[in-house]
């Protein structure tokens, strides 16, 4: 349906139809048809070979690893991996395309079909995939508005991409964002891409049209180069509203390519939208058709890791987790690996989930770190959880200990936890005789509060617990204190 920003009477009057084309940069050391490196952040034009520059007389050679990764994706989504795939030339002129054409796949892509499970706002659903094909990236135009100049960086020219095209089955911006997230998670689990949105490792083109429910498809517009889940959703909401307002005013939606301006939260025309025939596709004469053998398919099936949905179901059945907790933990494969390492070391999945989703996640956000750079490794967090479970330290002391370990980051073994517990005097006081003496002192010193408790004011128990904890400098075992206080206060 239309954007939630639209008036209520539009909610049932219009339906949006969305399909996404997501460009996934494949995790290879060299480019699709040359030996030039693909490392991010190199100085401009230092990673472009003579093949990438299309100098006369050079010939491309297919990167076998890129094909392997495409096959792995096809197997993971249940698509039909082509026994033979072919490369075509997609002809258009743009300053950062030195060949004057892009090598892509049209009639015989690497993968046809497949499906992707998403968590939509109205529940889980499956989105069918049209295809996934290999193609090379173009270069990058760098605009200097102040100087009125544009520079061209060809480092990305020839970088291998897997373009994943969905069927137009998405109906809301939220569903589109959920699909983009699910695809982002999947490619990282497969290890075929690092999925770094900030570095352009995944970019999304969104095709969107609106229609009256049950009517034929409307004219579509394409929003180019979105690299944020949030911006994708916001761009679609704006564009859906724009199209509805245009049609309701008696206007016509034109087929065009748009860019999204996040600062102004609006879409703006870039150019007219080309059709397939406009690109004059034809088979690339320099590249032979490529055969995908049964052995390559068997290798891909054997290499499949536990995928996000299967892991999520396992967390629910094996660990008794809620669907929300399981979904949160599996959304990032590195978080899931960290969590499982903690569980393996301490055997307490619920406590591990609470810590990873709570203190660990908060510290990562605060310090802008990835979990792979977390100063507290799984073994240390597992030891903290174990020491809370065996009542060596309190929950409050555990949080302070975690923060100390996070900031020190000079000892990563589990033994450092116990050493800090002793050096900082964090061990709980659990000796019954010592605690009984403290309880007696507190009860004797507060006769008025004792009378209130015995008169039925049960909340006074918390006051006594606080007094005992204060007297013990926070070291008293709260569970033992509660038990001993109830017994002492019940006595005449």
C-alpha positions, 0 to 999 in steps of 0.5 A: 500500500502507499506510504504511511504518510499518505492520508488515510483514505489513500490506504485502500485506494492505491497499491504499490508494486516494488521490485529490487535489483541488488548489486552484490560485490563478490569477495574476490581478490581480483577483478572479474576479467583481470588480475587487478586487485579489488581492495577498498580505499586505494588511491584513485586509478591505481587498481585499473589494469589495461583490461579494465581500461579497455586498451586495444588488443587486450583480452578478458579472462573470467575469474573462476572464483566469481563464478564459484561464488555465484553458483554457491548463491544459486544453490543457497536460494534454491535457484536453477544454476545454469549448466552453461552461462554466457556473457553479453555486452551491454552498450551505453556511454558514460564517462566512467565506463572506459569500454563503452559497454559493460560485460553482463549476462542477459539471456543465459544468466548464472542463476534463474529463480530461487526465493528469499524468506523475509520478516515482513511487517505483516509476518514471514513471507517468501519473495521469488527471485527472477535471476542472479547474474554476473557483471562487471562494475563501472568506475566512479565519477567524483564531482567537485561542485566548487571547482566545477570539475568531475574526476574519474576513478577507475579502481572499481571498473571490472570489480565482480558483481552479482546482480540479484533481481527480485520479482515485483512481489514487494508491496510496501517500503517496509517489505523492501527494506526487510528483503534488502536486510535478508539478502544482506544477511545471506550473502555474509553467511555465505561469505560471498561478500563482506556486505559493507554498505558504506563501502558500496559492497551492496547497492540497491536499485528500486523499481516502483509503480502504483496502481488501483488494486486489481488494475494492470501494473502502472508505469514504473520509476527506478531509484538508483544506488541506494546503500542504506536500509533506512534510505531505501524505505524513505526513498520508496515512501516519498516516491510512492506518495509522489506518484499517487499525487501525480495520478490523483492530480490527473498527471502521468507517471513517466518512466525515468531513472531517479536519485534519492537526496537523503538531505532533502528526503526527495527523489529527483530525475536523473534521465529517462529510463532505458529498456533492454533493447536500448542497450543493444545487447549481444554476446561478447565475442571475447568470452566463451560460454562457461560450463557449470559442471555437476562437480561444481554444484556438488562442491557448492552444496558441500560448502553451504553453511548453516543458513540464517533461517535454519540457525534461527529455528535451531536457537528456538528449539535447542535454546528455547529462545523467543523468535525475536531474540533468535532473529536478533542474534542470527542477523549478523553471522559474526554476532551469531558466532560470538554468541555460540562461542560464549554458549559453548564455554559456559553452557548458559544460552539465555544468559549469553543472549542477554549479555550479547544483546545487552552489554556487548551490543551497547558497548559496540555501539558506543565505541563504534566497533564491529563485534570482531573487534570486541575487547572482551572475547567469548571466553572471558564473557563466558567466565563472567556469566559462570561466576554470576551463576555460581554466585561468586560475584553479583550481577552488578559486580559482573557489569562493572567487571565487564566494563573494566575488561572492555577498557583494559583489553590487555588480557584476553584469557578467561583466567584474567576474569578470576584475577580481577575478581580477586584483585578488586575484591568482588567476591560475594560474601556468602558465609552464612555466619557472617551474613547472619551477624550483619542481618542481626545488626541491621534488624536491631538498628531499625526497630521502627521499620521492623514493626512496619514490616510485621504490620504487613508492609512487605515492601520494607524488605527491600529497605533491609536488603539495601541496608545489609548490602550497604553494610557489606559494601555490596559484597553480600550475596543477595539471595542469601540476604533475602532468605536470612532477612525473611527468617529474622523478621519473622521471629518475634 
